Amino acid sequence: MRWRTLTGYKMMLITVLAMVLSATAASAADKTSAAVEQRDVMHNVASFIEWNSPFTVNVNGKVLETKGEMINSRWFVPVRAVFEAAGANVTWDAVDHSWHAKKQGEFSIEQKVGDTKAVVNGGAVQLDSGAVMADGTVLAPARVIEAALGLELRWDSANRVLTAAPLPEVPGFRVWSDAFPAYGDIPTKYAHGGITGGKNISLPISWEGAPKGTKSFAVVMYDVNPIADSFVHWSVLNIPVTVSGLPEGSAEHFTDGSVELNAYFGMEPPRYSGDHLYRLVVYALDTDKLEIPEQPPTYFDQLEPLLLQHSLGYAVNDGFFRH
């Protein structure tokens, strides 16, 4: 009888312990879920120095063994690992302390350590920082990936992964802005009023070559930088298929049935946080009208699923702005 009593007591303890562990796990899951939902761009901006730690780099589907580094909130990538993953020959000139990467018939790029300019295909590209040498590894601002390789950069904040991959191919479908060249600097007048010289004028956007079956377009502008966490700066849905662009300053002036889901909010990165990558995306959709959410999404990863449900393809034009 005593053995049975002890056994029953142990079973009761095990049951209670299991309940406690289950409740603890559920609480932890709730806290994690809440943390994910409580994303706060303003907190990121106020404490952007906290982002300074290594991150994983993925190029063309390959996870690089060498980590990237965030220095003063700026992305720095290991140039040898990045460009060799892209199929380039990478060399180091010990005399003038410069790195060189070249893929015959496709691109060439070179930069001296400490120099804030890189030479891409014979032309100068101004970067937010010079290349640096760290423990025998040359690190350069991540902008060199777009300038030389034309790959789409995406940032995963939760896992601290910078991914560089080709855009989904939609033959003939392209987007551009008359305000700046692809991968170039966006003029200050399009910035928010909080920036000196900023007038919060919405950017001009043009597109052509939409795929067959397109019934409407959606335009999105967002900041890829980790501090911004892909914050949406502008989104316009249900743009008629007969439209091939949005003129400068068109925000808040739509009369053709287009829906401005996120009002235009010009660039306003925190001072000294380096280059911010602002992406203009045009989606070709298979529907005349999208179901508009009651609450406008704050971040691109919240908005993108809505667009992908009806997407026939998208085209991108990237620009940079620093404060």
BAKOL-688207 format. One record per residue: x, y, z of N, C-alpha, C, O in turn; residue in one letter. Coordinates in pm, whole numbers, plus 50000, padded with zeros to 5 digits. Example, Ala and Ser with C-alpha at 12.3 -4.5 7.8 and 13.67 -1.06 7.14 Angstrom:
BEGIN
513194943150780512304955050780513204967050780514244966850846A
512854977550708513674989450714512905000350787513415011450804S
END
This chain:
BEGIN
500844987950000500005000050000500875012550000500595022249928M
501945012350082502835023950088503485026449952503595037949910R
503905015749882504545017149750503585023649651503955032349572W
502305019049659501285024749570501075039649599500895047649507R
501105043049729500895057149768502025065949716501795076849663T
503275060849733504435068449684504405069749533504695080249477L
504025058549467503965058849321502925068949274503155076549180T
501775068849341500725078349304501165092749327500845101649249G
501905094849437502415108149469503405112949362503365124449319Y
504295103749320505255107149214504535110449084504895119849014K
503525102449053502775105148929502105118848934502045125948834M
501605122349054500965135449068501985146549047501705156548980M
503215144649105504265154649087504635156148941504815167248891L
504755144748871505105145048729504055152448649504365160348560I
502775149748684501675156248612501705171348634501545179148540T
501915175448761501965189748793503145196248723503025207248667V
504305189448725505495194848660505265196648510505675206648451L
504605186748450504315187548307503425199448277503605206448177A
502445201748366501535213048347502285226348357502045235648280M
503195226948455503985239248474504865241848353504925253048304V
505545231248305506415232748189505615236848067506055245147987L
504425230948052503575234347937503155248947944503185256047843S
502755253248065502345267248081503505276748057503335287347998A
504705272748104505895281048084506225282347937506545293147888T
506135270947866506415271047722505425279747648505785287447559A
504135278447688503105286547622503345301347648503195309747559A
503735304447775504025318447808505185323747727505145334947677S
506235315447715507415319547638507035321747493507485331247430A
506195312747440505755314147300504965326947282505125334047183A
504085329847383503285342147375504185354347376503965363947302D
505225353947464506155365247473506925367047343507135378247297K
507345355647284508065356247157507185362147048507605370646971T
505925357147045504975362246946504745377046965504695384746869S
504595381147092504365395247121505565403647079505425414747028A
506775398047102507985405447065508055407546915508475418046866A
507625397246841507625398346695506665409046650506945416846559V
505485409446717504475419146679504865433346720504475443046654E
505635434646829505975447846881507245453146816508165457446885Q
507285453046686508415458646614508275473746615507205479246592R
509375480346642509315494646664510455501546592511605501246638D
510165507646479511175514546401511825525746480513035527746472V
511025533146556511565544446631512565539746736513565546346762M
512285528146797513255522646892514535518846820515635521446869H
514385512746702515565509146623516405521346590517635521046600N
515735531946552516435544246515517165550046636518305554546625V
516505549746751517095555546871518265547346926519125552646996A
518275534546893519315525846950520035517946841520385506346861S
520255524446724520785516846611522185511346634522615502246563F
522895516746732524235511646759524175497146808525165489946799I
523005493046860522845479346909522925469046795523115457046820E
522785473646673522815464446559524225459946526524405451146442W
525235465646590526625462746555527095449046603527665447646711N
526835438946523527295425346550527345417846417526755422246319S
528035406546412528175399046287526825394146234525855392746310P
526775391646104525565386246044525945376345933527065376745881F
525015367845899525225357845795524965363845658524065372145643T
525745359745558525565364545421525265352645332525965342445336V
524225353945252523825343545157523865349545017523155359144988N
524705343844929524835348944792524455337944693525065327244691V
523465340844611523005331244509522705317544569523015307244510N
522085317744688521685305344752522785298444831522555287744887G
523965304444837525075298544911525335306545038525565318645033K
525295299545153525605306145280527125306945294527805296745293V
527645319045307529085321045314529615317245452528975319645554L
530805311245452531435307645579531895320045655531865320445778E
532325330145581532795342545643531615351745672530785354145584T
531525356645792530415365245833530595379545782531715384045758K
529485386445768529525400745747529615407545882529375401245985G
529955420245881530055427846006529235440545995529225447145891E
528555443946104527865456646108528715466046193528905463846313M
529215476546130530105486046196529455499846190529195505146082I
529185505646306528475518446311527175517846231526825527146158N
526485506646246525185503746184525255502046033524215501645967S
526455501145977526615499345833526935484745802527715478345873R
526315479545695526625465945649528005465645584528285473545495W
528855456545628530115453845560530155438945525529875430445610F
530485435945400530495421945356531915417645319532715425945275V
532235404745337533565399645301533685398545149533045389945089P
534485407145088534465408244942534935395544872534355391644771V
535965389044923536435377044855535345366244852535055360344747R
534745363644968533715353444975532505356944889531955348244821A
532095369644892530915373944815531145372444665530335366544595V
532265377844618532465378044473532915364544417532645361644301F
533575356544497533875342944451532595334744442532465326244353E
531645337044533530355330244526529585334344401528735326844352A
529895346344350529255351144227530045347144102529695351143991A
531095339144121531855334044006532965342943958533455341043847G
533375352744038534405362243996535785357844044535915350144139A
536805362843976538175361144020538525373144110538395384644067N
538955370444232539225381144329540715381244361541305370944392V
541305393144353542735394444382542975405844479542145414744497T
544165405444543544555415644639545885421644596546835414444570W
545945434944589547165442044554547795447144683547295456644743D
548875440744725549515444344851550255457744844550545463744947A
550555462244722551295474844707550395486744738550755495244820V
549255487444673548355498944698547165495344786546215503144797D
547215483444849546175479144942544775480344881543905487444934H
544575473444772543285473844705542835459844668543655450944645S
541535458044662540975445244618540345446944481539865457744446W
540345436144404539825436444267539005423844244539405412944285H
537865425244180537035413744144536575415444000536155426243959A
536675404643923536305405543783535715392343734536225381543763K
534645393643659534065382243590533975385843443533225394843404K
534745379043363534895382643222533555384343152532705375543155Q
533405395943089532195398643012531005402943094529945405743039G
531165403643228530015407243311530265419543398529465428943395E
531355419743475531585431243560533035431343608533735421243603F
533445443043655534715444643724534535455043832533765464543815S
535225453343943535135462844053536455462744129537095452344144I
536855474444176538065475544256537905486944356537155496444333E
538635485844468538545495944573539765494944663540215483944698Q
540285506344701541385506744797540825506444938539755511944964K
541555500045029541165500345169541215514745218542205521745198V
540135519145281540045532745331539405542445234539015553445274G
539285538545107538695547345006537185545545003536695534244999D
536455556645004534995555845003534425554644862533205554444843T
535305553944763534835552044625535295538444574536405533944602K
534415532044498534775519744429534635522544279533805530544238A
535445515944200535355517444055534645505044000535165493944006V
533455507143948532635496243896532485497843746531915507643698V
532985488043673532925488443526533465501643470532945507043373N
534515506743535535165518943488534605531843543535195542443522G
533475531243613532865543343668532935543543820532925532943884G
533015555443879533135556844023531775555844091530785561544045A
531735548444201530535547244284530895551844424531805546444487V
530165561844474530425567044607529735558244712528535555644703Q
530495553744812529965545244917529905552845048530485563645060L
529195547345145529075554345273530295552545362530445559745461D
531165543045327532365540445406533445534745316533175529745207S
534675535545364535765529145292535835514345327535295509945428G
536505506645243536755492645275537685492045395538505500945415A
537555481345475538385479745593539015465845594538515456545530V
540095464545666540755451645684540535447245828540875454345922M
539945435145845539685429945979540145415445988539575406745922A
541165413046068541695399446087542045392845954541775381045933D
542645400645865543075395145737541985394245632542235389445521G
540775398645665539655398245570539295412445528539155421345612T
539145414545398538725427645347537205428345348536525419745292V
536695438545413535245440745421534905453845350535605463845366L
533845453745271533405465645199531915467745221531205458145250A
531435480145208530005482745223529175473845130529565471445016P
528045469145179527215459745103526695465644972526265458244883A
526755478744959526285484944835527065479944714526565480444601R
528295474944736529085469944623528405457944557528605455444439V
527595450544633526905438844578525915443244471525835437244364I
525155453744501524185458544403524885465644288524515463944172E
525895473744321526575481544217527225472744113527185475743994A
527845461644157528575453144063527765441144015527875437243899A
526965435244103526285422844070524815424644034524225416043967L
524215435644077522795437944045521875428044113520765425644064G
522305422244224521465412744296520535420044392520845430944440L
519405414144419518435419944511518845416744655518985405144692E
519045427144735519395425344875518135424944961517245433344948L
518095415045049517005414245146517595411345284518605404345296R
516955416945387517455415445523516425408245609515255412045613W
516875397945678516055390445773516505394445913517535389545961D
515735403245978516135408346110516145397546216517045397146300S
515165388646212515045378446315516265369346319516735365546426A
516775365746200517905356546194519215363246157520245356646147N
519175376446137520355384246098521045378245976522215374345981R
520295377445868520805372145742520605382345631519495387245610V
521685385545560521615394045441521665384845320522655377745300L
520625385045240520535376445123520685384644996520055395044980T
521535379844905521715386144775521375375644669522045365444658A
520335378244592519875368344495519335375244371518915386844378A
519345368244256518795374244134517305377044149516605369844220P
516835387344083515415390144080514695379344000515245374143903L
513455375844040512675366643956512555372343815512195383943797P
512855364043717512905369143580511515370643520510755361043511E
511195382743478509975385743405510415393143280510565405343283V
510635386043170511225392143050510515404943006509295405142986P
511285415542992510765428142940510135437243043509905449043016G
509835432043160509175440143263510255447743341511115441643404F
510195461043337511195468943407510575481543465509545486243419R
511235486943568510785499143633511985508343649513105503743668V
511735521443642512815531143661512225544043716511015546043716W
513115552743761512715566043808513595576243738514815574643731S
512975586643686513735597443622514495605743725515295614343689D
514245603143854514895611143959516315606343990517125614144041A
516615593743962517945588343994518205575743912517265568843873F
519475572743886519805560543812519715548343904519795549544026P
519535536843844519485524443922520725523144009521845524843960A
520535520144137521595518744238522305531944267523375532044327Y
521695543044225522295556144249521715562744373520935556744448G
522115575344394521655582944510520355590444478520225596444372D
519415589944571518135596744554518275611344599518785613744708I
517855620944517517985635144554517245638744682516225632644716P
517765648444752517265652144884515825657244882515105655344980T
515385663544774514045669344776512935659044797511835662544838K
513235646344769512225635844788512205630644931511365622344966Y
513135635545015513205631445154512115638145236511465647645191A
511925633045356510945638745447511395652545493512575655945484H
510455660545542510765674145586511715674645703512285685245732G
511915663345772512855663045883514295663445838515195665145920G
514525661745709515865662645650516035676545589515135681345520I
517145682945615517395696145556517305695345404518035687545342T
516425703145344516225702845200515155693145155514775693045038G
514665685045247513615675445213512265682245197511875690445280G
511545678745090510235684745064509105674445065507945677745042K
509475661845091508485651045098507665649944970506455647444974N
508325651844858507675650444727507825635844683508935630444686I
506725629544644506805615544604507585613944474507495622244384S
508345603244467509215600744353508445597544225507365591644231L
508985601444110508385597143983508795582643956509945578943978P
507865574643907508115560543877507495557243742506365561043714I
508235550043660507725545643530507965530643514508895525243574S
507145524143435507345509943408506825506243269506045513643209W
507275494743221506855489843090507065474743085507765468943167E
506425468542984506635454242960505955445043059506465434143086G
504805449043113504105440443208503705427243142503405427043023A
503705416443217503375403343159501915402343114501045409743161P
501675393243023500315390942971499385386943085499765379143172K
498185392443083497205389243186497155399243299496355397843391G
498025409243293498035419543398496735427543395496285431943288T
496125429443512494875436843521495015449643605494175458643596K
496055450243685496305462343764497735461943814498435451943798S
498165473143874499525473943928499495478344074498525484344121F
500555475144143500765480144279502185485444287503105479344233A
502355496744353503685502744370503995503444519503165507744599V
505195499244555505615499444695507015505544703507875502744619V
507235513844804508565519144834508855515744980508075519045069M
509995509145003510345505845141511845506245163512635505845069Y
512225507245290513625508545331514135494945377513645489445476D
515125489445306515635476045334516575475945454516835465245510V
517095487345492518085488045599517585481445728516405482645761N
518485474445804518075467745928517415477046029516485472946099P
517875489346037517285498746133515815501146101514975501746191I
515505502345972514135504745930513305491945931512075492445937A
513995480445924513295467445927512295466145813511215460545831D
512655471545695511795471145576510485478845597509415474345558S
510605490445660509465499445682508925504445548509695508645461F
507605503845531506975508245407506835523445406506185529145493V
507455529945307507395544545296506295549245202505945561045201H
505735540145123504665543945031504125531244968504885522244933W
502815530544953502225519544877500945524244810500105530744873S
500805520844684499635524444604499125511744537499865505144464V
497865508144561497275496044506496175499444405495715510844396L
495775489244329494675490344234494905501244128493975508244088N
496145502544084496465511943977495985505843845496355494543814I
495175512843768494635507243644495725502243549496815507843543P
495415491643475496395485543386496805494943273497855493043211V
495995505143246496305514743140497375524843183497895532243100T
497695525043312498675534443366500075528443353500265516543377V
501055536843316502425531943300503425539843385504625539443361S
502905546943485503805554243572503075563643665501905566743645G
503795568243767503275578143861504185590243852505385589143877L
503645601843816504485613743803504965618743938504415615144042P
505995626843936506515632944058505405640244132504615647444070E
505345638444264504345645344345502935640244332501995647344366G
502765627844282501405622744262500745618144392499525616244395S
501505616244497500935611744624499785620944668499875633144659A
498715614644716497515621644764496745628644653495895637144681E
497035625344528496325631844418495775621544318495705624244199H
495375609944368494865599544278493365600944258492605602344354F
492945600444132491525601644098491075590544005489955590743953T
491965580643983491655570043885491275556843950491285546443884D
490935557144080490575544744150491735538444224491535528844298G
492935543744205494085538644278493915541344428493365551644467S
494375532144509494235533344654495615535144717496495526744702V
495785546244788497055549044855496975542844995496485549045089E
497475530545006497375523345132498275529545238497845532045350L
499535532045202500475538745292500805552345232501325553145121N
500515563045305500825576445256502325577945236503115571545305A
502705586445142504125588445113504835594545233504395604745288Y
505935588145273506775593245382508205592745331508825582045324F
508725604345294510035605045232511155599545320510965597145440G
512305597645260513445591745330513805600345452513845612645444M
514075593745564514515600845684515305591445774514915588845887E
516425586245723517245577245806517945585045916518175597045901P
518275578446027518985585646133520375590046086521025583146008P
520795601546133522095606846096523205597046135523175590746240R
524175595946045525365587646065525085572546058525935564546097Y
523915568746008523625554445998523965548845860523655537345830S
524615556945777525105552045648524045551145540522935556345554G
524405544245432523485542445320522255534445361522365523945424D
521095539645325519865531945337519395528545197519335537145109H
519055516045176518595511345046517085512745039516355506045111L
516625521644950515185523644930514785516744800515315519644693Y
513845507644812513445499444697512085503744645511115504844720R
512035506244515510765508644446510395495744373511165490644292L
509215490544404508765477944342507435480244273506535486544329V
507315475244151506035475544080505595461144057506305453243996V
504415457844107503845444444091502805444643980501955453543975Y
502865434843891501825432543791500875422243850501285411143884A
499605425943863498635417443933497575411943839497255417943737L
497035400243877496035393643792494615397243830493665390443789D
494445407843909493125412143953493005427243941493985434543952T
491765431843917491535446343907491655453044043492145464344055D
491215445944147491195451844280491635441744385491225430244385K
492485446444473492895438544588492005441844706491495453044718L
491815432144793491075434744915491965442945008493045438545046E
491505454745043492315464045121492205460945270491105460745324I
493325458545338493265455945483492815468345558493075479645515P
492145466145671491655477345751492815485545807492755497845812E
493875478545848495035485345904496195484545804496625473545771Q
496695495745756497825495345661499035488345722499415491545835P
499645478945652500845472245704501975482245725502145491545645P
502725480245831503845489245860505105484845789505925493045748T
505265471545774506495465945719506215458245591505125452845571Y
507225457845505507045451645375506695436845386505885431945307F
507285429745480506995415345490505555412845532505055401645517D
504865423045586503435421945616502585424745493501505419145478Q
503085433345404502355437045284502595427245169501695424445090L
503805422245159504185413845044503265401845021502915399144906E
502865394245126501985382745101500685386345030500215378744946P
500125397945062498905402544994499145404244845498285400844764L
500325409344810500645411844670500995398844596500605396944481L
501725390144662502155377744597501005368544563501125360244472L
499895369644634498725361344604498225363544462497645354544401Q
498445375544410497935378944276499045383744182498755389444077H
500275381444219501385386644139501705377844018501805365644028S
501855384543904502335377943783503825380543765504455375443673L
504375388543854505775392143848505965406343898505005414143905G
507195409643932507465423143978508815427843925509675419843889Y
508965440943920510215447243876510655457043984509835462744055A
511965458843993512545466444103513495477244054514205475343956V
513505488444124514525498744102515005503244240514215508444320N
516295501444268516865504644398517645517544394518375520344298D
517485525544500518265537644515518755538744658518295531444746G
519685547944683520285549344815520155563644865520135573244787F
520085564844998520035578045060520715577045195520505567445269F
521545586945226522185587345357522045601345417521915611245344R
522075602045550521875614845620523035616845717523075626945788H
END
